[in-house]
Amino acid sequence: MFYRPEDGHGLPRNPFNAIVTPRPIGWISTRGADGRDNLAPYSFFNAVAYTPPMVMFASTSAKEDRDDTKDSAANIRDTGVFAVNIVSYALRDAMNASSAGLPREADEFAHAGLAKAQCRTVDCPFVAEAPAVLECRLVEQVRLPGEANLVSFGEVTGVHIRDEFLKDGRLDLTLYQPLTRLGYQDYSRITELFPLRRPD
């Protein structure tokens, strides 16, 4: 099979999401200029630089009450800060609940039954139960072609790691099993690791 995206694929669901996998999930928490907190998962997310450490996530749709984007990206545009909460397998249902298309005034933390904690380097909340959290300050928002494609780049200004997930001085992913997005409605969890040493 070959298709040009502008011509359509002719399949029941778009295969693009299933090809670029697995993808980490950026569970983005923000606080709006009005003081309202927001939490939403994004699977177009990744780390993009080591020094200084930076991450990005892309919001690819818009809400009726936000005109050109979603609450997360709008809050970041207004305040310049956000946090990335890492999703463990144990938090899968709460993450899914926070993806609901709730009105702007709703609190996804409460909706998903999650406890809030306060970031130390930026003014926004984070998921207290998350195995790791990256506090971020906005570097740049870039609008990409398309109706609502907005990418937020953030510099990591603070890092939280729950002590129970550190083993022998390393973050042990198998202890909390990071959740990954595989496309369609499919997800996976990391349960097995193996090393590959670079030739140089």
HELIX and SHEET records of a PDB file:
HELIX    1   1 PRO A    5  ASP A    7  5                                   3    
HELIX    2   2 PHE A   16  ILE A   19  1                                   4    
HELIX    3   3 GLU A   64  ARG A   66  5                                   3    
HELIX    4   4 ASP A   71  THR A   79  1                                   9    
HELIX    5   5 TYR A   89  LEU A   91  5                                   3    
HELIX    6   6 ARG A   92  ALA A   97  1                                   6    
HELIX    7   7 GLU A  108  HIS A  111  1                                   4    
HELIX    8   8 ASP A  163  PHE A  165  5                                   3    
HELIX    9   9 LEU A  173  TYR A  176  1                                   4    
SHEET    1   A 3 ARG A  23  PRO A  24  0                                        
SHEET    2   A 3 LEU A 179  GLY A 183 -1                                        
SHEET    3   A 3 ASP A 186  ARG A 189 -1                                        
SHEET    1   B 7 ASP A  37  TYR A  42  0                                        
SHEET    2   B 7 GLY A  26  ARG A  31 -1                                        
SHEET    3   B 7 VAL A  81  ILE A  86 -1                                        
SHEET    4   B 7 ALA A 132  ARG A 143 -1                                        
SHEET    5   B 7 LEU A 150  ILE A 161 -1                                        
SHEET    6   B 7 MET A  54  SER A  59 -1                                        
SHEET    7   B 7 PHE A  45  ALA A  49 -1                                        
SHEET    1   C 2 LYS A 116  GLN A 118  0                                        
SHEET    2   C 2 PRO A 125  VAL A 127 -1                                        
SHEET    1   D 2 LEU A 166  LYS A 167  0                                        
SHEET    2   D 2 ARG A 170  LEU A 171 -1                                        
END                                                                             
